[in-house]
Amino acid sequence: MTTKNLKKFTLIGSLYVSQYMPAFFLSQSLPVLLRQQGLSLEVIGLLPVVSLPMALKFLWSPVIDRYGFTRWGHYRFWIICFQFLIVGITVICAFLDIQKNLTSLLICMGLLFFAGASQDIATDALAISLLEPQERGLGNAIQGLGNALGGILAGGGFLILLSRWGWRNILLTIALIVVLAMIPIFLYQEKIIEDRAVNITNKQAASYNEKPLIEAGNMLLFPISYFKTFVNFCNLPGMWYWLLFLFLYIASNAMALIMFRPLLVDIGLSLEEIGWLLGIVSICTTMIGGLLAGVFINSLGRKRSLLLFGSFWVVARAAFLLPAFNITSLPILYLVIVVTSITSGLIAITTSTIMMDKSRKETAGSDYTFQNSIVYFAGTIAAAIGGLLARVIGYKGVFTVSMAIALISMILGTKLLLATDIQSIKKISA
């Protein structure tokens, strides 16, 4: 690996490590802590609603694509601003009490997801512009590694240390880590693209045989251009099949995972044991799966990778049924986590790579973010439905429904691959 590539991947990795650390800690710890206080599964299932900015971020992604402070670098400007916002909100959360200030804490959590989602728009676009097509498999593996490392620290290590260090010290430490993770972006000099807003909008207008939509003083037609970004993207060949596949795939994952946390509380695991299972083992094995996908996706190609890794992932969903049937020894629980997490890592990196391939360079942030919004929207809806279903049909029923959705998603994925052409890496680089 060259020094230039090392700097690229270090920059990308540092941003993905830090962007969701505070929100990840809160989203991992609150369901467990609130379940310990006796809250119902329906309420816990609704907690992911505060992550709605992740699903809605496509609404403001064109603004981030078009506008920025050029002297700082287009996407660099946005990344630095939102990183500082994340730090400030995290410090505020450190001084809030879970029992006395739960509403304020949830509002801050929503703001953290907004700041993280906005930073993610700029980071994804920066990554797409930095990485060559043949680097995207490894680049997405680095992205997964960054998110995984942030998850290990926030959802594992700090969850384990919560009873020893205390709420305030944990969150202040997380804020410090986010600040330190900004060093690579401060050292990076982004290539300046002049008149970005005009260039992007004029390209979109040209595709419709229209006059440029942004001319001197002509901002009234901006909303038309704004929404055409998404309309044009959805009208690409096979895109509706692809978006439906993403929705179902994530819905299956989210429904199972959000109910697995309270299940661990109900079977009597301690906060430390849950931290090891979900924060350390789960994320490490997801990371291994992501690395394997990053290594093999170029040689296998996008199609084979999605079919092969997706099949492994569907079969692995059955493992969630073991603890639901009261098979709850620690070795079994660790087996469940390892099997489900490593296959999730395999398919996650594969889908992320294809998402990059489907993003147009001139609207990279908007296209990739729109797909990501589908992902998070599906996760939020599925988590809420999972909480309601758990009360009616129990954990067994929820995990069975999750398996059925996973199977449907892969059937749809197979149909998609047969109907459309996902370019192999050789075609991309040719």
C-alpha positions as CSV (number, residue, x, y, z in Angstrom):
1,M,0.0,0.0,0.0
2,T,1.4,3.4,-1.0
3,T,1.7,6.3,1.4
4,K,-1.0,8.2,-0.5
5,N,-3.4,5.3,-0.1
6,L,-2.5,4.9,3.6
7,K,-3.4,8.6,4.2
8,K,-6.7,8.1,2.3
9,F,-7.7,5.1,4.4
10,T,-6.6,6.7,7.6
11,L,-8.7,9.8,6.9
12,I,-11.7,7.8,6.0
13,G,-11.3,5.4,9.0
14,S,-10.9,8.2,11.5
15,L,-14.1,9.9,10.4
16,Y,-16.1,6.7,10.5
17,V,-14.8,5.8,13.9
18,S,-16.0,9.0,15.5
19,Q,-19.2,10.0,13.7
20,Y,-21.6,7.8,15.7
21,M,-19.7,7.0,18.8
22,P,-21.8,9.1,21.2
23,A,-25.1,8.1,19.5
24,F,-24.0,4.4,19.4
25,F,-23.2,4.4,23.1
26,L,-26.6,5.9,23.9
27,S,-28.5,3.5,21.6
28,Q,-26.7,0.5,23.0
29,S,-26.9,1.4,26.7
30,L,-30.4,3.0,26.9
31,P,-32.4,-0.1,25.9
32,V,-30.5,-2.2,28.4
33,L,-30.7,0.4,31.2
34,L,-34.4,1.1,30.6
35,R,-35.3,-2.6,30.4
36,Q,-33.6,-3.1,33.8
37,Q,-35.9,-0.3,35.1
38,G,-38.9,-2.3,33.8
39,L,-39.9,-0.5,30.6
40,S,-42.0,-2.5,28.2
41,L,-40.8,-3.9,24.9
42,E,-43.1,-1.6,23.0
43,V,-41.4,1.5,24.5
44,I,-37.9,0.1,23.9
45,G,-38.9,-0.8,20.3
46,L,-39.7,2.9,19.8
47,L,-36.3,4.2,20.9
48,P,-34.9,4.0,17.4
49,V,-37.3,6.7,16.4
50,V,-34.7,9.2,17.6
51,S,-32.5,8.0,14.8
52,L,-34.9,9.2,12.2
53,P,-32.4,11.8,10.9
54,M,-30.5,8.9,9.5
55,A,-33.5,8.0,7.4
56,L,-34.3,11.6,6.4
57,K,-30.9,12.9,5.7
58,F,-31.4,12.6,2.0
59,L,-33.6,15.7,2.3
60,W,-30.7,17.9,3.1
61,S,-27.9,16.0,1.3
62,P,-28.2,18.1,-1.9
63,V,-27.5,21.2,0.2
64,I,-24.3,19.6,1.4
65,D,-23.4,18.5,-2.2
66,R,-24.0,22.0,-3.5
67,Y,-22.8,24.5,-0.9
68,G,-19.8,24.8,1.3
69,F,-17.0,27.1,2.4
70,T,-14.6,26.6,-0.4
71,R,-11.5,27.9,1.4
72,W,-11.7,25.0,3.8
73,G,-12.6,22.4,1.1
74,H,-16.1,21.7,0.2
75,Y,-16.8,18.5,2.2
76,R,-14.1,19.2,4.7
77,F,-15.9,22.3,5.8
78,W,-19.1,20.3,6.5
79,I,-17.3,17.5,8.3
80,I,-15.4,19.8,10.7
81,C,-18.6,21.7,11.5
82,F,-20.6,18.7,12.3
83,Q,-17.8,17.0,14.3
84,F,-17.7,20.0,16.6
85,L,-21.5,19.9,16.9
86,I,-21.2,16.2,17.9
87,V,-18.6,17.1,20.6
88,G,-20.8,19.9,22.1
89,I,-24.0,17.7,22.3
90,T,-22.0,14.8,23.8
91,V,-20.7,17.1,26.6
92,I,-24.3,18.3,27.3
93,C,-25.4,14.6,27.6
94,A,-22.7,14.0,30.1
95,F,-24.4,16.3,32.6
96,L,-28.0,14.9,32.1
97,D,-29.5,12.3,34.5
98,I,-31.2,9.3,32.8
99,Q,-34.1,9.1,35.3
100,K,-34.6,12.8,35.8
101,N,-33.8,14.1,32.3
102,L,-34.9,11.3,30.0
103,T,-36.8,13.6,27.6
104,S,-33.9,16.0,27.3
105,L,-31.5,13.0,26.8
106,L,-33.7,11.7,24.0
107,I,-33.8,15.1,22.3
108,C,-30.0,15.3,22.5
109,M,-29.7,11.8,21.2
110,G,-31.8,12.8,18.2
111,L,-29.5,15.8,17.6
112,L,-26.5,13.5,17.8
113,F,-28.0,11.4,15.1
114,F,-28.7,14.5,13.0
115,A,-25.1,15.7,13.4
116,G,-23.7,12.2,12.7
117,A,-26.0,11.8,9.7
118,S,-25.0,15.1,8.2
119,Q,-21.3,14.4,8.8
120,D,-21.9,11.0,7.1
121,I,-23.3,12.7,4.0
122,A,-20.1,14.7,3.6
123,T,-17.8,11.8,4.6
124,D,-19.5,9.4,2.1
125,A,-19.1,11.9,-0.7
126,L,-15.5,12.6,0.2
127,A,-14.8,8.8,0.2
128,I,-16.4,8.4,-3.2
129,S,-14.3,11.2,-4.7
130,L,-11.1,9.9,-3.0
131,L,-11.4,6.2,-3.9
132,E,-10.9,4.7,-7.3
133,P,-13.5,2.0,-8.3
134,Q,-11.0,-0.8,-7.6
135,E,-10.3,0.7,-4.2
136,R,-14.0,0.7,-3.1
137,G,-14.1,-2.8,-1.8
138,L,-11.2,-2.2,0.6
139,G,-12.5,1.4,1.2
140,N,-15.8,0.0,2.4
141,A,-14.0,-2.5,4.5
142,I,-12.1,0.4,6.1
143,Q,-15.4,2.2,6.6
144,G,-16.8,-0.9,8.3
145,L,-13.7,-1.2,10.4
146,G,-14.0,2.4,11.5
147,N,-17.6,2.0,12.5
148,A,-16.8,-1.3,14.2
149,L,-14.0,0.3,16.2
150,G,-16.2,3.1,17.3
151,G,-18.9,0.5,18.2
152,I,-16.4,-1.6,20.2
153,L,-15.3,1.4,22.2
154,A,-18.8,3.0,22.6
155,G,-21.1,0.0,22.7
156,G,-18.7,-2.5,24.2
157,G,-15.8,-1.1,26.2
158,F,-17.6,1.9,27.6
159,L,-20.8,-0.2,28.3
160,I,-18.7,-2.6,30.4
161,L,-17.0,0.3,32.2
162,L,-20.2,2.2,32.8
163,S,-20.8,0.9,36.3
164,R,-17.2,1.7,37.2
165,W,-16.5,5.0,35.5
166,G,-20.0,6.5,35.7
167,W,-22.2,8.2,33.0
168,R,-20.5,11.6,33.0
169,N,-16.9,10.3,32.7
170,I,-17.8,7.9,29.9
171,L,-19.4,10.6,27.8
172,L,-16.7,13.2,28.4
173,T,-14.1,10.5,27.3
174,I,-16.1,9.8,24.1
175,A,-16.2,13.6,23.4
176,L,-12.4,13.7,23.7
177,I,-12.0,10.8,21.3
178,V,-14.2,12.6,18.7
179,V,-11.9,15.6,19.0
180,L,-8.8,13.5,18.5
181,A,-10.3,11.8,15.5
182,M,-10.5,15.2,13.7
183,I,-6.7,15.5,13.4
184,P,-6.6,13.7,9.9
185,I,-9.3,15.9,8.5
186,F,-7.5,19.1,9.7
187,L,-4.3,17.9,8.0
188,Y,-6.1,17.0,4.7
189,Q,-6.3,19.6,1.9
190,E,-9.4,18.9,-0.3
191,K,-9.2,19.7,-4.0
192,I,-11.2,22.8,-4.7
193,I,-13.9,22.5,-7.4
194,E,-15.0,25.9,-8.5
195,D,-18.7,26.8,-9.0
196,R,-19.8,23.4,-7.7
197,A,-23.5,24.3,-7.3
198,V,-23.7,25.6,-10.9
199,N,-21.8,22.6,-12.4
200,I,-24.0,20.0,-10.7
201,T,-27.3,21.7,-11.5
202,N,-26.3,22.3,-15.1
203,K,-25.4,18.6,-15.6
204,Q,-28.8,17.7,-14.3
205,A,-30.5,20.2,-16.5
206,A,-28.6,19.0,-19.5
207,S,-29.9,15.5,-18.9
208,Y,-33.4,16.8,-19.4
209,N,-32.5,19.0,-22.4
210,E,-33.3,22.1,-20.3
211,K,-31.6,25.4,-19.8
212,P,-29.4,25.6,-16.7
213,L,-31.5,25.9,-13.6
214,I,-29.1,28.1,-11.6
215,E,-28.2,31.2,-13.4
216,A,-27.5,34.7,-12.0
217,G,-30.3,35.5,-9.6
218,N,-32.5,32.7,-10.7
219,M,-33.1,30.6,-7.6
220,L,-36.8,30.1,-7.9
221,L,-36.3,26.9,-9.9
222,F,-33.9,25.5,-7.3
223,P,-36.5,23.2,-5.7
224,I,-37.1,21.6,-9.1
225,S,-33.4,20.8,-9.5
226,Y,-33.3,19.7,-5.9
227,F,-35.9,17.0,-6.2
228,K,-34.8,16.0,-9.7
229,T,-31.6,14.7,-8.1
230,F,-33.7,12.0,-6.4
231,V,-36.1,11.4,-9.4
232,N,-33.2,10.9,-11.8
233,F,-31.5,8.5,-9.4
234,C,-34.7,6.4,-8.8
235,N,-35.2,6.2,-12.6
236,L,-31.9,4.5,-13.2
237,P,-32.2,0.9,-14.5
238,G,-33.2,-1.6,-11.8
239,M,-33.1,1.0,-9.0
240,W,-36.5,0.4,-7.6
241,Y,-35.7,-3.3,-7.2
242,W,-32.4,-2.4,-5.5
243,L,-34.0,0.0,-3.1
244,L,-36.7,-2.5,-2.1
245,F,-34.0,-5.1,-1.6
246,L,-32.1,-2.7,0.7
247,F,-35.3,-2.0,2.7
248,L,-36.2,-5.6,3.3
249,Y,-32.6,-6.7,4.1
250,I,-32.2,-4.0,6.8
251,A,-35.7,-4.5,8.2
252,S,-34.9,-8.2,8.8
253,N,-31.6,-7.3,10.6
254,A,-33.1,-4.5,12.7
255,M,-36.1,-6.4,13.8
256,A,-34.0,-9.2,15.2
257,L,-31.2,-7.1,16.7
258,I,-33.4,-4.6,18.6
259,M,-35.3,-7.4,20.3
260,F,-32.2,-9.4,21.0
261,R,-31.0,-6.8,23.6
262,P,-34.0,-7.0,25.9
263,L,-34.0,-10.8,25.5
264,L,-30.5,-10.9,27.0
265,V,-31.8,-8.8,29.9
266,D,-34.8,-11.1,30.4
267,I,-32.7,-14.2,30.6
268,G,-30.6,-12.6,33.4
269,L,-27.4,-11.4,31.8
270,S,-25.6,-8.6,33.5
271,L,-24.7,-5.3,32.0
272,E,-21.0,-6.4,31.7
273,E,-22.0,-9.7,30.0
274,I,-24.2,-7.8,27.5
275,G,-21.4,-5.4,26.8
276,W,-19.0,-8.2,26.0
277,L,-21.6,-10.0,23.8
278,L,-23.0,-7.0,21.8
279,G,-20.2,-4.5,22.1
280,I,-17.0,-6.6,21.8
281,V,-17.7,-10.0,20.3
282,S,-20.5,-8.9,17.9
283,I,-18.7,-5.9,16.5
284,C,-15.3,-7.8,16.2
285,T,-16.9,-10.6,14.3
286,T,-18.8,-8.2,12.1
287,M,-15.5,-6.5,11.4
288,I,-14.0,-9.8,10.4
289,G,-16.9,-10.5,8.1
290,G,-16.5,-7.0,6.6
291,L,-12.8,-7.6,6.0
292,L,-13.4,-10.9,4.3
293,A,-15.9,-9.3,2.0
294,G,-13.5,-6.5,1.3
295,V,-10.8,-9.0,0.3
296,F,-12.9,-11.3,-1.8
297,I,-15.4,-8.9,-3.5
298,N,-13.1,-8.0,-6.3
299,S,-12.2,-11.6,-7.2
300,L,-15.8,-12.9,-6.8
301,G,-17.4,-9.8,-8.4
302,R,-20.4,-7.9,-7.1
303,K,-23.1,-10.4,-8.2
304,R,-21.5,-13.6,-6.8
305,S,-20.6,-11.8,-3.6
306,L,-24.2,-10.6,-3.0
307,L,-25.6,-14.1,-3.7
308,L,-23.1,-16.0,-1.8
309,F,-22.8,-13.8,1.3
310,G,-26.5,-13.1,1.3
311,S,-27.3,-16.8,1.4
312,F,-25.0,-17.3,4.4
313,W,-26.7,-14.3,6.1
314,V,-30.2,-15.7,5.6
315,V,-29.3,-19.1,7.0
316,A,-27.6,-17.5,10.0
317,R,-30.8,-15.7,11.0
318,A,-32.1,-19.0,12.4
319,A,-29.5,-18.8,15.2
320,F,-31.6,-16.1,16.9
321,L,-34.2,-18.7,17.6
322,L,-31.9,-20.7,20.0
323,P,-32.1,-18.3,23.0
324,A,-35.8,-17.7,22.2
325,F,-36.3,-21.5,22.8
326,N,-34.5,-21.1,26.2
327,I,-31.2,-22.5,25.0
328,T,-29.3,-19.8,26.8
329,S,-26.0,-21.0,28.0
330,L,-23.1,-18.5,27.4
331,P,-21.4,-20.7,24.8
332,I,-24.6,-20.8,22.8
333,L,-25.1,-17.1,23.1
334,Y,-21.6,-16.5,21.9
335,L,-22.2,-18.9,19.0
336,V,-25.3,-17.0,18.0
337,I,-23.5,-13.7,18.1
338,V,-20.5,-14.9,16.1
339,V,-22.6,-16.6,13.3
340,T,-25.1,-13.7,12.9
341,S,-22.5,-11.0,13.1
342,I,-19.9,-12.4,10.7
343,T,-22.5,-13.0,8.0
344,S,-23.9,-9.5,8.6
345,G,-20.5,-8.1,8.0
346,L,-20.1,-10.0,4.8
347,I,-23.4,-8.7,3.3
348,A,-23.0,-5.2,4.7
349,I,-19.7,-4.5,3.0
350,T,-21.0,-6.0,-0.3
351,T,-24.2,-3.9,-0.3
352,S,-22.2,-0.7,0.6
353,T,-19.8,-1.3,-2.3
354,I,-22.7,-1.7,-4.7
355,M,-24.3,1.4,-3.3
356,M,-21.1,3.3,-4.1
357,D,-21.1,1.8,-7.6
358,K,-24.6,3.1,-8.1
359,S,-23.8,6.6,-7.0
360,R,-23.1,9.2,-9.7
361,K,-19.9,11.2,-9.2
362,E,-21.5,14.6,-9.7
363,T,-24.1,13.9,-7.0
364,A,-22.2,11.3,-4.9
365,G,-23.3,12.6,-1.5
366,S,-27.0,12.8,-2.5
367,D,-27.1,9.4,-4.2
368,Y,-25.3,7.4,-1.6
369,T,-27.2,9.2,1.2
370,F,-30.5,8.5,-0.4
371,Q,-29.7,4.8,-0.4
372,N,-28.5,5.0,3.2
373,S,-31.7,6.8,4.2
374,I,-33.7,3.8,2.9
375,V,-31.5,1.6,5.1
376,Y,-32.1,3.6,8.3
377,F,-35.8,4.2,7.6
378,A,-36.2,0.5,7.2
379,G,-34.4,-0.1,10.5
380,T,-36.5,2.4,12.4
381,I,-39.8,1.0,11.2
382,A,-38.7,-2.6,11.7
383,A,-37.5,-1.9,15.2
384,A,-40.8,-0.3,16.2
385,I,-42.8,-3.1,14.6
386,G,-40.5,-5.7,16.3
387,G,-41.4,-4.2,19.7
388,L,-45.1,-4.5,19.1
389,L,-44.8,-8.0,17.6
390,A,-42.8,-9.2,20.6
391,R,-45.7,-8.5,23.0
392,V,-48.2,-10.3,20.7
393,I,-46.2,-13.3,19.4
394,G,-43.1,-13.3,21.7
395,Y,-39.5,-13.4,20.8
396,K,-39.9,-16.7,18.8
397,G,-42.4,-15.1,16.6
398,V,-40.3,-11.9,16.0
399,F,-37.3,-13.9,15.0
400,T,-39.3,-16.1,12.7
401,V,-40.8,-13.1,11.0
402,S,-37.3,-11.7,10.7
403,M,-36.1,-14.9,9.0
404,A,-39.0,-14.7,6.5
405,I,-38.2,-11.1,5.6
406,A,-34.6,-12.1,5.1
407,L,-35.6,-14.9,2.7
408,I,-37.9,-12.6,0.7
409,S,-35.1,-10.0,0.4
410,M,-32.7,-12.5,-1.0
411,I,-35.2,-13.8,-3.5
412,L,-35.7,-10.2,-4.6
413,G,-32.0,-9.7,-4.7
414,T,-31.6,-12.8,-7.0
415,K,-34.3,-11.4,-9.3
416,L,-32.5,-8.1,-9.3
417,L,-29.2,-9.6,-10.3
418,L,-30.8,-11.7,-13.1
419,A,-32.6,-8.6,-14.5
420,T,-29.9,-6.0,-14.3
421,D,-26.1,-5.8,-14.8
422,I,-24.0,-4.9,-11.8
423,Q,-20.6,-4.3,-13.4
424,S,-17.7,-6.5,-12.3
425,I,-14.6,-4.7,-11.1
426,K,-12.9,-5.7,-14.4
427,K,-15.5,-3.8,-16.4
428,I,-15.2,-0.8,-14.1
429,S,-11.5,-0.5,-14.5
430,A,-11.5,-1.3,-18.2
